[in-house]
């Protein structure tokens, strides 16, 4: 009579006499045979499976590089129309990624958040350049036009098959926890956590750097602003992590 418990299979490779590399899958089971302990082994060749996996990984790697290049071109296109905020998206991307990492997000999610940050203002490509670089405070009409950029960015990105909700993060990065944001007035848990991270990073970068209509307000003023709205406009946890990065870990907007 046989009774046993299968252990975790393991894979290894060998080199055949022909010089070919072969992959094998070994499964070992501890059994009881005629009252004595024994080991029953099973070996299966999985070379085709491993080669298919390697080919898929190479394809995914090429697609990732291509996507990164396309994103970089989009960033350059947006910033060429808005020279005063050149580097804004990259700084927001870096800060949002740092916040996500500090919050314990896995590397692939941090990368998705950084990607969303690098194109979060994509919709500004549809805004007249003279409004983007206006050396004075905007009128209500001009500001309302600027506010369309979040939705326009979403419309550009929504049909791209990202493996993370990049388009939705872009759409929601101006939403606020108390429902006072735009474009849809979402509140609380209706807002993706990634978008809440982006909102804090975007605010800190915008206040902490120069704008056409005003000089930089300074990083301390930016941190004080998100701290004052902690739990109202901005997610409590995200604000706490951002404050810790700057005040305890000496994070700088110059880090990219």
Secondary structure, DSSP 8 states (H G I E B T S, - for coil): -EEEEE---EEEEEE-TTS-EEEEEEEEEEEEETTEEEEEEEEEE-HHHHHHHHHHHHHHHHHHHHHHHHHHHHHHHHHHT-GGGTTHHHHHHHHHHHHHHHTT--HHHHHHHHHHHHTTTGGGGGS-HHHHT-SS---HHHHHHHTTHHHHHHHHHTTS--SS-HHHHHHHTT--TTS--SSS---GGGS-HHHHHHHHHHHHHHHHS-BTTB----HHHHHHHHHHTBTTTB-HHHHHHHHHHHHTS---TT--
